[in-house]
């Protein structure tokens, strides 16, 4: 992992925590901005997905893990009304812990793959016909992007239900 990639992960974590922790008004921008950022990241990082051997299966597993994590993140958000009757979303320590664990785990895996268990990753990749680092990177990028998209979609559904209930 390059210094730029470490900084991108740190920036992503900081942005997610800064923009979601506490009580936040439900607005179109609250849903549109993360989706715009996902679209830009997908264009930048996923323009050439590896598909040799079992690369696609690894990438689909990453996307599946992202969907599960996105649902978990959405489950940690509460949607309701504030004292003035505005629709708000609330996220707290459990939400922060999930994002820290996911992004920290991704960074730790990348570091370990370079420094601690690169031979094991190589053997696993050969055994399971994964073409190399690009496939692993794509799987983790897909995991991150799908997590955000699913979290936004599930949060929007919660907000819509809360709006209709009022």
C-alpha positions in Angstrom: 0.0 0.0 0.0 1.4 3.4 -0.9 1.4 6.4 1.4 -1.3 7.9 -0.8 -3.5 4.9 -0.2 -2.9 5.0 3.6 -3.8 8.7 3.5 -7.0 8.0 1.4 -8.1 5.4 4.0 -7.4 7.8 6.8 -9.3 10.6 5.0 -12.2 8.3 4.2 -12.5 7.3 7.9 -12.2 10.9 9.0 -14.9 12.0 6.5 -17.3 9.2 7.5 -17.0 9.9 11.2 -17.1 13.7 10.8 -20.1 13.7 8.5 -22.2 11.0 10.3 -21.5 11.0 14.1 -23.9 12.8 16.3 -27.3 14.2 15.1 -27.5 15.2 11.5 -30.4 16.6 9.5 -31.8 14.4 6.8 -31.2 16.2 3.5 -30.8 15.2 -0.1 -27.1 16.1 0.2 -26.6 13.7 3.1 -27.4 10.9 0.6 -26.1 12.4 -2.7 -22.6 13.3 -1.5 -21.5 9.8 -0.5 -23.0 8.4 -3.8 -21.1 11.0 -5.8 -17.9 10.2 -4.0 -18.5 6.4 -4.6 -19.0 7.1 -8.3 -15.7 9.1 -8.5 -13.8 6.4 -6.6 -15.3 3.6 -8.7 -14.2 5.5 -11.9 -10.8 6.1 -10.5 -10.1 2.7 -9.0 -12.2 0.2 -10.9 -11.7 1.1 -14.6 -9.8 -2.2 -15.2 -11.1 -5.0 -13.0 -9.0 -8.2 -13.1 -11.1 -11.2 -14.2 -8.6 -14.0 -14.7 -9.1 -17.3 -12.9 -11.2 -16.7 -9.7 -10.6 -12.9 -9.6 -14.2 -12.2 -10.3 -15.3 -14.5 -7.4 -12.9 -12.7 -5.0 -14.3 -9.3 -6.2 -17.9 -10.5 -5.7 -17.0 -11.7 -2.3 -15.7 -8.3 -1.5 -18.9 -6.7 -2.8 -20.9 -9.2 -0.7 -19.0 -8.3 2.4 -19.5 -4.7 1.7 -23.3 -5.2 1.4 -23.4 -7.0 4.8 -21.2 -4.3 6.4 -23.4 -1.5 4.8 -26.5 -3.1 6.4 -24.7 -3.4 9.7 -23.7 0.3 9.5 -27.3 1.3 8.6 -28.6 -0.7 11.6 -26.5 1.4 13.9 -28.2 4.6 12.7 -31.4 5.9 14.3 -33.8 8.1 12.3 -36.3 10.2 14.1 -37.4 13.8 14.7 -35.6 16.4 16.7 -37.2 18.9 19.2 -38.2 21.1 16.3 -39.8 18.3 14.4 -37.1 18.0 11.7 -36.1 14.6 10.5 -32.6 13.6 11.8 -30.2 10.7 11.8 -28.2 9.8 14.8 -25.0 7.7 14.8 -22.8 7.1 17.9 -19.9 5.1 19.2 -21.0 1.7 17.8 -21.2 3.2 14.3 -17.8 4.7 14.7 -16.4 1.4 16.0 -17.7 -0.4 13.0 -16.1 2.0 10.5 -12.8 2.0 12.5 -12.8 -1.8 12.5 -13.6 -2.1 8.8 -11.2 0.6 7.5 -8.5 -0.4 10.1 -8.9 -4.0 9.1 -8.5 -3.2 5.5 -5.3 -1.2 6.1 -4.0 -3.9 8.5 -4.6 -6.6 5.9 -2.8 -4.5 3.2 0.1 -3.9 5.5 0.3 -7.6 6.5 0.1 -8.7 2.9 3.2 -6.7 2.2 5.2 -7.3 5.4 3.9 -10.2 7.5 2.2 -12.8 5.4 3.0 -12.1 1.7 4.1 -15.7 1.1 0.8 -17.0 2.5 -1.2 -14.6 0.3 0.8 -15.7 -2.7 0.2 -19.4 -1.9 -3.5 -18.7 -1.3 -3.7 -16.8 -4.6 -2.0 -19.5 -6.6 -4.1 -22.3 -5.0 -7.4 -20.4 -5.7 -6.3 -19.0 -9.1 -6.3 -15.3 -8.1 -4.1 -13.4 -10.5 -2.5 -11.1 -8.0 -2.5 -7.9 -6.0 -4.8 -6.0 -8.4 -7.6 -8.6 -7.8 -7.2 -8.2 -4.0 -7.2 -4.4 -4.3 -10.3 -4.5 -6.5 -12.1 -6.8 -4.0 -11.3 -4.4 -1.1 -12.3 -1.3 -3.1 -15.6 -3.0 -4.1 -16.2 -3.9 -0.4 -15.7 -0.2 0.6 -17.8 1.3 -2.2 -20.7 -1.2 -1.8 -20.6 -0.7 2.0 -21.2 3.0 1.4 -23.9 2.5 -1.2 -25.8 0.0 0.9 -25.5 2.1 4.0 -26.9 5.2 2.1 -29.7 3.2 0.5 -30.7 1.6 3.8 -30.5 4.9 5.6 -32.7 6.5 2.9 -35.2 3.8 3.4 -35.3 4.4 7.1 -35.7 8.1 6.6 -38.5 7.6 4.1 -40.3 5.3 6.6 -39.8 7.8 9.4 -41.1 10.7 7.1 -44.2 8.6 6.2 -44.9 7.8 9.8 -45.1 11.4 10.8 
